Amino acid sequence: MKKSRFSEHQIIQILKQGEAGMKVADICREHGISQATYYKWKSKYGGMEASDVKRLQDLETENRRLKQMYAEQSLDHQILKEILGKKAVTVAERKGLVEIVCAEYNLSQRRACQLVGLSSSLCYYQPKRVADTEIVRELRALADQQPRWGFKQLYNALRNAGHGWNHKRLHRIYRALKLHLRVNRGKRIPKRSPLPLQQTGQLNECWSVDFMSDALFNGRRFRTLNVIDDFNREVLAIEVDTSLPTVRVTRGLDQVALERGYPQRIRVDNGPEFTSAAFHDWAATHRVQLDFIQPGRPAQNAYIERFNRTYREEVLDFYLFSSLQEVRAMTENWLHTYNHLRPHDALNGSVPAAFLSAAG
């Protein structure tokens, strides 16, 4: 749009001539404007002073700035929604995302780097990597001679042989050649506790309750509430959801109690769900004693911790889940196997259901 040759202050002075009684035709002839232009000015600036024009200009400038900010934020939000589904961990992967954003949304490289979370200097940096042929040859030869040596032994041997290669460079090549040794999982030694666990002698004498955390295939986190009876190691319930506050905990325990009755004691850790006033009130209402373990001493709740390990190894770490429904369904099927088919060393090779029947 063509810019007016009159400033806002000049326009206000022209309008004041009309307010003073001068005819519109004479005003238009004097200043060389049409009557349509005069009335357009009057509708926009009529009754305004010079200070009002300044405020109007400031408001228009601020409005344009806010509109531009909103447009940029909307575009940023749209771009972030697109790239959040694309996993980018390494610098090379993030540089690839920057190129995609620049090409598809016509953004500057600097702004694309800010959205992706990458320093703009890394986009221009070209690594000058020295050839690793000699290192690969020496490292592979030494690893073939000493197949049970780990990285530290290989690195020190090469240093002692007079090679001054940096340990980070050597470790990168070591990992790339897949020379790292598989670490054998050692047997777990039970921690000594000042409050040793006691084997319960009857049903519902003591329950053990604990939380676990895991994630779906898409990265969404979820939690499980695990409840077992210490007497026969039977799993009473596993609640699965993205959030398990105190209300859900007490509701789940009430559902178990409908079929089994309330326990005399419940052993728990010091999580906020168990230390809340609502959980204490629930326990007092149903005359359930709360047995808290010492902070940082999970071995004092060893029955549920051992179960958590089994549940993680046989279900959570064994399958990839895409939804909470899959987790619940797989857990439900596994619970039947655990309670009715899986032998337990703590029960002398018996299963929880059979042990309960034998105990009468």
N, C-alpha and C positions, 0 to 999 in steps of 0.2 A: 504494500500500500504506500502511495506517495506521501511523503512527510509534508505537513502543513508549513507554509512559510511564516505563519504567525505562531509565536510562543503562547503558552497558557496565560502569561501575564498580559500580553497584548490583547488576547481574546477577551479577557475580563474587562480591560479598559474600553474595548469596543462595545461590549454589552452594557457597561455603565452609561455610555452615551445614550443608548436606547432607554435606560431607566430614568435618565435625566429629562426625557421628553423629545429627543431628536427623532425624526421620522426614520423608519427602517430603510426606506428607499434611499434617503440621503446618506445614511450610514454605509449602505452597500456601495453606493457610487463613490463615496469618499475613499473607501478602503479597497475597492476593486473586488468585491465578493458578491456572490449571489444571495438572494434572500433565503434560499434553501439552506445555504451554509450558515447564514446568520441564525436561523431558527434551530438548526442542528446544534450550534454552539450554545444557544440559549437553553435547550433541553438538557445539555450536559453540564454547563457551567453556570446557569442562571442562579443568582442569589449568592454566589460564592465570592470569597475574598482571596487575596493572593496566598495567605497562609493556608486556606482550605485547599488550594490547588497543590501546595507542597505535600499536604497530608494525603491527598488523593493519589499523587504520584508515588508516594511511599507505599500506600496500600496496594496499588497496582503492581509495583515492583515486588513486594512481598508475596502477592498472590501468584505472580509468575514463577517466583522462586519455589513456592510450596508445590505448585503444579508440577514443576520440573522434578522436585525431590520425590513426589508421589509416583511420577512416571518411572523414575529410575529405580525406586524401591520395588515397584510392581514388577519391573523387568528382572531385577535381581532375585526377587522371590520366585518368579517363573523359572529362571535359570537354575537356581538352587534345587528346585523340585526335580528338574531334569537330571542334574548331575549327582543328586544324593543316591540314586539307585545304581550309580556306576562306582564300583569300589576302586579307589585310587590311593595306594599307599606309598609307592616309590615315587621319586622325583620324576622319572620318565613317564609314569602313568599320569601324574598331575600335569606335566607339560602337554601330554596328549589331550587332556581335558581343556586346557587353555586354548589349544588350537581349535578344538571343536566349538567352544564358546565364541571365539573370535569369528569363526567362519559362519556359524549359524545365526548369531545375533548382532554381527557387525559392531562388536565392541573393541575398544582399544586393548592392547595386550596388558597394559598396566591394570586396568579395571578387571579384566578377566583373571589376572593373577590374584587380585584381592578377593574375588569371589571363591576361587578354588583354594585359597590359603597357601599360596606359593610365592616366595620372594621373586620379584620381577628380574632380579639379577641372574637367577638360576635359568631363566628362559634364554638368556644370551650366552650363558657360560657353555663353552665347549671343552669337555675334559680332554686332557692330553695324557692319555694313559700309555705308559711305556710297555713294550711287548713283554709278556710274562713267560715266554717260551723256556728260558733257562730255569726259572723258578719251578715251572711245572715239571720239567725233566728231573731236576734234583729232588723235588719233594716226592714225586711218584716213585722214584728209584729207592729213596730211603724208606718210604712207606711199604714198598714191596719187601724190603729186607727185614723190616721190623713191623709186622702187621698189627701187633698189639700196642704199639705206641700211640698215645694221643697227641693232640696238637702241641702241648707244652714240651713233651719230650722231643718231638720232631723239630720244633722251633729252636730249642736249645742246642740240639745236635748240629743243625745247620749253622748256627751262630758260632759254635765251637770249631766248625770246619772252615771258618773264615768268611762266611757270607754275611753281609751286613744288611740284609733285607729287613724292612720295617715289619713289626709283628702284625700290624693291621692288614698290610698288603698280603702277607703270608697267610693270614687267617682267611681272608677273602678267597684266595685261590684254594686253600684247604677245604673250605665249604663247597666251592664250585666243583671240585673233584670228588665230592662226597666221600672223603676219607675219614670223616668223624666216626668214632666208635659208638655203637649203640650201648647206652647205659642200662645195665641190668637193674631191674627194680628190686631193691633189697627188701627183706622181710621187715614188717613193721614191729617195732618193739613197743609194747604197751607202756605208757607213762605211769610212773608211780604217783599215786594220789594220796593225800593225807586223809581223804574221806573215801575209803574203799567201797566199791559197790557190793551189795549183799544180794544173793539170789533170793528172790521172793518165793514164798511157799504156797501161794494161792492166787487164784484169778482176781484181777482188779485190785491187787494190793498196791501196785505201782505201775503207772504208765510213763513212758518216755516220749517227749515231744520235741521236735526240732524243725527248723526251716532249711530248705536248700534253694539254690538259685541256678538257673541255666538260661539258654537262649534258643529261640527258633532259628530256622535256616536263614530268615531274613534279618536276623539280628535283634529282634524284639525279645526283651527279657521277660522271664516269668519266674514264679516262685512255687515251691511245693511245701505243704505242711504235712509232716510225717508223724504218725502216732502208732506206737507199738505197745504191747503188753509185755512187761519184763518177765512175766512168769513163763510163758511158752514162746516168746519172741514173735507172736502173731502180729501181723500188720493190721491194725484196726481201721485205718483210713489214710489216704493220701489226697489232700486237696490241692488242685492245680489252678492257678490263676495269675494274672499279672500283678495283682495286689491282694495281700492277705492281712488286713488290719485285725485289730483285736476282736471286732464284731464277727468277722468271718471265722476266727479261731474258735471262739466260744460256741458259735453256731455249729461248726463241724464237730466239736466235742459233744455237744448236746445230741446231735444225730447218732453218734456212736453209742452214747449212753442210753438212747431209746431201746436198743437191742441188747446192750451188755450191762447197763448200769454204770453208775459213776465210780471212779476209783477212790481208794483211800488217799493216795498221794500221786502227784504228777511231778516228774523231774524235768526241769527246763533250764535254759541258760538265762543270761541277763539281758536279752533283747527287749526293745521298747514295747513289743506286743505283750510280753509276759510281765513286765514291771509296771504296766499301766494300772491305774486305779480301777478301770472297768474289769480287768482280768482278776484282780484281787477280790472285787465285789462278787464276781461270778463264782470264784472258788469258795468264798465264805457262804454264799447262798446254798451251794450244793455240798458243803462240808468236805471240801477237798483240800488237803494240805499241799502247799506249794513247796517243793524241794529245789531250791536254787543251787546250782553249782558255783564254784568260785570263778571269778572273771579270769579268762585266759586259760582255763583248765578243762578243755573238752573231754579229756579222758575220764572225768568224773561223770560224764553222761555217755559212757562207752557203748552201751547197748544200742542206742539210736545212732551213734556215730558209725558203728560197724555196719548197721543196716544202711545208712546213707551211702557208704562206700559200695555196697552190693547193688543198691538201686542205681547209682551213677554208672557203674561198670556194665550192668546188664540191660539198662534201659536208656538213660540220658545220654551216655557217651557212645552207645551202640547204634543208635538210630538218628537220622536227620528228620526233624519234625518241621512241618510247614504251618501248623496251626495248633491251638490249644486242644481242639477236639481230638487230634491225633495223639497228643500226649496223654490225654485222659483215657482214650480207648486202649492204647498200648499198655498204660499203667494198670488199667482194670484187668486186662488179660494176664499180665505178669503177676498181679497180686494172687490170683487163683493158683498159679504155679508155685509161688513162694510159700503160700500158706498150706497147700495140700500135697505138693509133689517134691519140693526142694528139701533134701536132708540138711540138718544143722548139726555142726560139731558140738555146739553148746547143749544140744538135746540128745547127745549120744547117737547121732545119725538119724534121729526121728524127725518127722515134720511137725510143724506147730499144731495142726489139726489133730493128728494122731496122738501127740503128746498130751494134748488137752483131754482127749477121750480116755487115755490110759490113766490120767490123774484123777478122773472121776469128777 
